[in-house]
Amino acid sequence: MLSKRIFNFNVASLMAIMKRILMKISLVTGIVLLLWIVFAQSCMTFRKADTEAITQFKKNGVDISFNTITVSSRQLHYAQTGDNKLPTIVFVHGTPGSWDAFEGYLKDAELLQKFRLIAIDRPGFGHSDFGQALNLTQQSLVISPLFDHIKNGAPVYLVGHSLGGPMICRLAADNPGLFAGLIILAGSQDPAAEKPEKWRPVLYKSPLKYLVPGALRPSNEELWYLKQDLVNLSGDLSKITCPVFLLHGTKDVLVPFSNLAYTESKLVNASKKERIVFENENHFIPWTRFKEIKALLLKL
């Protein structure tokens, strides 16, 4: 009888200890989860304060200014360097990202001699309603009024990297005859080259989205929209009549090299199509191939 009582006591004690341990684990897990949710809102934003950028550019002897226009309650923030009277190059970043993906171009002395340089924060990124993702058609509606705002009578060229590639194609199709040329850097225009990624809606349509850090949240959402965006864009690529330059690396694992041939085949009305292939190069050609891209821009 005594041994049975001792056994029952030991079991009860063990259960009580395990319960306390589980409660502590749950408490710690809850605190960690709460801290991550708070931290996730501020990390990996891929953006910097305008004041910080102004200071950095001044060290390079370059004046940079920032502006924000409002389009149907949406904000479009952009950076600008160079003379307002010169032809304009507008840079459009990929996903995630912000205007400063192209800061090396905006502070380049040779480019500044020939161009006014503008880089935007696409809707949902940087300081353009950060976190509120839109599809490409909706983004085009927000970005298009910018070109009236910066109009100076000189040619305007668009440069887009990665998702910025189909974005500038969408802009050109929606604004026929407005642009003097498109430069697509590792652009993702081919619907067939996109992976299904059916897990993406789970992340942005459920509370799990609060676990996704910073700019990865709107990036995840717009990458899901992109599947249908590219199908819609396919029939509109024929509306593009300006010269188009396609630059791509053969070893791009994020946006397959096949996008280059696909886009060429769809640009049936472009006044000029020129491809520049970088052998054994990856997706990050705006930075790894800065000299070659700059040389192309200077020839525009």
C-alpha positions as CSV (number, residue, x, y, z in Angstrom):
1,M,0.0,0.0,0.0
2,L,2.8,2.4,0.9
3,S,4.7,1.7,-2.3
4,K,1.5,2.4,-4.3
5,R,1.1,5.8,-2.5
6,I,4.7,6.6,-3.3
7,F,4.2,5.7,-6.9
8,N,1.0,7.8,-7.2
9,F,2.8,10.7,-5.5
10,N,5.7,10.5,-7.9
11,V,3.4,10.3,-10.9
12,A,1.5,13.3,-9.7
13,S,4.7,15.3,-9.0
14,L,6.0,14.4,-12.4
15,M,2.8,15.5,-14.1
16,A,2.9,18.8,-12.1
17,I,6.5,19.4,-13.2
18,M,5.7,18.7,-16.8
19,K,2.7,21.0,-16.7
20,R,4.9,23.8,-15.4
21,I,7.5,23.1,-18.0
22,L,4.9,23.2,-20.8
23,M,3.4,26.4,-19.4
24,K,6.9,28.0,-19.5
25,I,7.5,26.7,-23.0
26,S,4.2,28.1,-24.2
27,L,4.9,31.5,-22.5
28,V,8.3,31.7,-24.0
29,T,7.0,30.7,-27.4
30,G,4.2,33.3,-27.2
31,I,6.7,36.0,-26.2
32,V,9.0,35.0,-29.1
33,L,6.1,35.0,-31.5
34,L,4.9,38.4,-30.4
35,L,8.4,39.9,-30.6
36,W,8.8,38.4,-34.1
37,I,5.5,39.9,-35.2
38,V,6.6,43.3,-33.9
39,F,10.1,43.0,-35.3
40,A,8.9,41.7,-38.7
41,Q,7.1,45.0,-39.3
42,S,10.4,46.9,-39.3
43,C,13.0,44.5,-40.6
44,M,13.8,43.8,-44.3
45,T,12.0,46.9,-45.5
46,F,14.5,47.5,-48.3
47,R,14.1,51.3,-47.9
48,K,16.0,54.2,-46.4
49,A,15.0,57.6,-45.1
50,D,15.2,60.5,-47.6
51,T,17.3,62.5,-45.2
52,E,19.8,59.6,-45.1
53,A,20.0,59.4,-48.9
54,I,20.5,63.2,-49.2
55,T,23.5,63.0,-46.9
56,Q,25.0,60.1,-48.7
57,F,24.6,61.7,-52.1
58,K,26.1,64.9,-51.0
59,K,29.3,63.0,-50.0
60,N,29.5,62.1,-53.7
61,G,28.9,65.7,-54.8
62,V,25.4,64.9,-56.1
63,D,22.2,66.7,-55.2
64,I,19.2,64.3,-54.9
65,S,15.6,65.4,-54.3
66,F,12.5,63.5,-53.4
67,N,8.9,64.0,-54.2
68,T,5.6,62.2,-53.7
69,I,2.5,62.5,-55.9
70,T,-1.0,61.4,-54.9
71,V,-3.0,59.4,-57.4
72,S,-6.5,58.3,-56.4
73,S,-5.5,58.2,-52.7
74,R,-2.4,56.2,-53.4
75,Q,1.1,57.7,-52.9
76,L,4.0,57.4,-55.4
77,H,7.4,58.4,-54.0
78,Y,10.4,58.9,-56.2
79,A,14.0,60.1,-56.2
80,Q,15.5,62.5,-58.7
81,T,18.9,63.7,-59.8
82,G,20.2,65.7,-62.7
83,D,19.0,68.7,-64.8
84,N,15.2,69.0,-65.4
85,K,15.8,70.1,-69.0
86,L,17.5,66.9,-70.1
87,P,16.0,63.6,-71.4
88,T,14.8,61.4,-68.6
89,I,15.6,57.8,-67.6
90,V,13.1,56.4,-65.1
91,F,14.3,53.3,-63.2
92,V,11.8,50.7,-61.9
93,H,12.9,48.2,-59.3
94,G,12.0,44.5,-58.9
95,T,10.5,42.7,-55.9
96,P,11.1,43.4,-53.2
97,G,13.0,46.7,-53.5
98,S,12.8,50.4,-53.7
99,W,14.3,53.3,-55.6
100,D,17.8,52.9,-54.1
101,A,18.3,49.7,-56.1
102,F,19.5,52.1,-58.7
103,E,21.3,54.6,-56.5
104,G,24.6,53.8,-58.3
105,Y,23.1,55.0,-61.6
106,L,21.5,58.1,-60.0
107,K,24.9,59.4,-58.8
108,D,27.0,58.5,-61.9
109,A,28.7,61.6,-63.2
110,E,28.6,60.6,-66.9
111,L,24.9,59.7,-66.9
112,L,24.1,63.0,-65.1
113,Q,25.7,64.9,-68.0
114,K,23.2,63.5,-70.4
115,F,20.1,62.6,-68.4
116,R,17.7,63.6,-65.7
117,L,17.6,60.4,-63.6
118,I,14.5,59.3,-61.7
119,A,13.9,56.1,-59.6
120,I,10.5,55.3,-58.2
121,D,9.2,53.3,-55.2
122,R,6.7,51.0,-56.9
123,P,3.3,51.0,-55.1
124,G,3.5,48.9,-52.0
125,F,7.3,49.4,-51.5
126,G,9.7,52.0,-50.2
127,H,7.7,55.1,-49.3
128,S,4.8,54.4,-51.7
129,D,2.1,53.1,-49.4
130,F,4.5,50.5,-48.0
131,G,3.0,47.0,-47.6
132,Q,-0.1,47.6,-49.7
133,A,0.4,45.4,-52.8
134,L,-1.2,45.9,-56.2
135,N,-1.2,44.0,-59.4
136,L,0.6,45.4,-62.5
137,T,-2.5,47.0,-64.0
138,Q,-3.3,48.8,-60.8
139,Q,0.3,49.9,-60.4
140,S,0.3,51.3,-63.9
141,L,-2.7,53.5,-63.0
142,V,-0.7,54.9,-60.1
143,I,2.6,55.3,-61.9
144,S,1.4,56.7,-65.3
145,P,0.4,60.2,-64.0
146,L,4.0,60.6,-63.0
147,F,5.0,61.2,-66.6
148,D,2.7,64.2,-66.9
149,H,4.1,65.5,-63.7
150,I,7.8,65.3,-64.9
151,K,7.1,66.2,-68.5
152,N,9.7,68.6,-70.0
153,G,9.4,68.0,-73.7
154,A,12.4,65.7,-73.9
155,P,12.4,61.9,-74.5
156,V,11.7,59.5,-71.6
157,Y,13.3,56.1,-71.3
158,L,12.2,53.3,-68.9
159,V,14.6,50.8,-67.3
160,G,13.1,47.9,-65.4
161,H,14.8,45.0,-63.5
162,S,13.2,41.7,-62.8
163,L,9.4,42.3,-62.0
164,G,10.3,45.9,-63.1
165,G,10.6,44.4,-66.6
166,P,6.9,43.5,-67.1
167,M,6.0,46.6,-65.2
168,I,7.6,48.9,-67.8
169,C,6.1,46.8,-70.5
170,R,2.7,47.4,-68.9
171,L,3.4,51.1,-68.7
172,A,4.4,51.2,-72.4
173,A,1.3,49.3,-73.5
174,D,-0.9,51.5,-71.4
175,N,0.7,54.7,-72.7
176,P,1.3,54.2,-76.4
177,G,3.9,56.4,-78.0
178,L,4.9,58.0,-74.7
179,F,8.3,56.4,-74.3
180,A,11.5,56.7,-76.4
181,G,12.7,53.3,-75.4
182,L,12.6,50.4,-72.9
183,I,15.6,48.7,-71.3
184,I,14.5,45.4,-69.7
185,L,17.1,43.9,-67.3
186,A,16.4,40.2,-66.5
187,G,12.7,40.8,-66.9
188,S,10.0,38.2,-66.1
189,Q,7.5,38.5,-69.0
190,D,6.9,34.9,-69.8
191,P,3.8,33.4,-68.0
192,A,5.0,29.8,-68.8
193,A,8.3,30.4,-67.0
194,E,6.5,31.3,-63.7
195,K,6.3,28.6,-61.1
196,P,2.8,27.8,-59.8
197,E,3.7,28.6,-56.1
198,K,0.2,27.9,-54.9
199,W,1.4,28.5,-51.3
200,R,1.6,32.2,-51.7
201,P,-2.1,33.0,-51.2
202,V,-1.9,31.1,-47.9
203,L,0.6,33.7,-46.6
204,Y,-1.2,36.9,-47.6
205,K,-4.8,35.8,-47.1
206,S,-4.4,34.5,-43.6
207,P,-3.0,35.8,-40.3
208,L,0.3,34.1,-41.3
209,K,1.0,37.2,-43.3
210,Y,2.0,39.0,-40.0
211,L,4.9,36.5,-39.7
212,V,6.3,37.6,-43.1
213,P,8.9,40.3,-42.6
214,G,9.0,43.8,-44.1
215,A,8.8,44.1,-47.9
216,L,8.6,40.4,-48.3
217,R,4.9,40.6,-47.5
218,P,3.8,42.9,-50.4
219,S,6.4,41.0,-52.6
220,N,4.7,37.7,-51.8
221,E,1.3,39.1,-52.7
222,E,2.3,40.8,-56.0
223,L,4.2,37.7,-57.1
224,W,1.0,35.8,-56.8
225,Y,-0.8,38.4,-58.9
226,L,2.0,38.2,-61.4
227,K,0.8,34.8,-62.7
228,Q,-2.3,36.4,-64.2
229,D,-0.7,39.7,-64.9
230,L,1.7,38.1,-67.4
231,V,-1.2,36.3,-69.1
232,N,-3.0,39.7,-69.5
233,L,0.2,41.4,-70.6
234,S,0.9,38.8,-73.3
235,G,-1.6,40.2,-75.7
236,D,-0.6,43.8,-75.0
237,L,3.1,43.5,-75.8
238,S,2.2,44.1,-79.4
239,K,1.1,47.7,-78.5
240,I,4.7,48.6,-77.7
241,T,6.2,50.4,-80.7
242,C,9.4,52.0,-79.3
243,P,12.8,50.4,-79.3
244,V,13.3,47.7,-76.7
245,F,16.6,46.5,-75.4
246,L,16.6,43.1,-73.6
247,L,19.5,42.2,-71.3
248,H,19.7,38.8,-69.5
249,G,22.1,36.4,-68.0
250,T,22.3,32.8,-69.2
251,K,22.6,31.5,-65.6
252,D,19.7,33.4,-64.1
253,V,18.0,31.0,-61.7
254,L,15.4,33.5,-60.5
255,V,14.0,34.6,-63.9
256,P,14.8,32.0,-66.5
257,F,16.8,33.1,-69.6
258,S,13.9,31.8,-71.8
259,N,12.1,35.1,-71.0
260,L,14.3,36.9,-73.5
261,A,13.2,34.8,-76.5
262,Y,9.6,34.9,-75.4
263,T,9.6,38.7,-75.1
264,E,11.3,39.1,-78.4
265,S,8.6,37.0,-80.1
266,K,5.8,39.1,-78.6
267,L,7.2,42.5,-79.5
268,V,6.0,42.3,-83.0
269,N,5.6,46.1,-83.4
270,A,8.6,47.4,-81.6
271,S,10.6,49.7,-84.0
272,K,13.8,48.0,-82.8
273,K,14.7,44.9,-80.7
274,E,18.2,44.4,-79.5
275,R,19.4,41.7,-77.1
276,I,22.5,41.7,-75.0
277,V,23.3,38.3,-73.5
278,F,25.6,37.9,-70.5
279,E,27.1,34.4,-70.5
280,N,27.2,32.6,-67.2
281,E,25.7,35.7,-65.4
282,N,23.0,35.6,-62.7
283,H,19.9,37.6,-62.0
284,F,21.7,40.7,-60.5
285,I,23.0,42.3,-63.7
286,P,22.1,45.9,-62.7
287,W,25.0,45.7,-60.3
288,T,27.3,43.0,-61.7
289,R,27.1,44.5,-65.2
290,F,26.9,48.1,-64.3
291,K,29.5,49.2,-66.8
292,E,27.8,47.5,-69.8
293,I,24.4,48.8,-68.8
294,K,25.7,52.3,-68.3
295,A,27.4,52.2,-71.7
296,L,24.1,51.2,-73.3
297,L,22.3,54.1,-71.6
298,L,24.9,56.6,-72.7
299,K,24.2,55.6,-76.3
300,L,20.4,56.2,-76.1
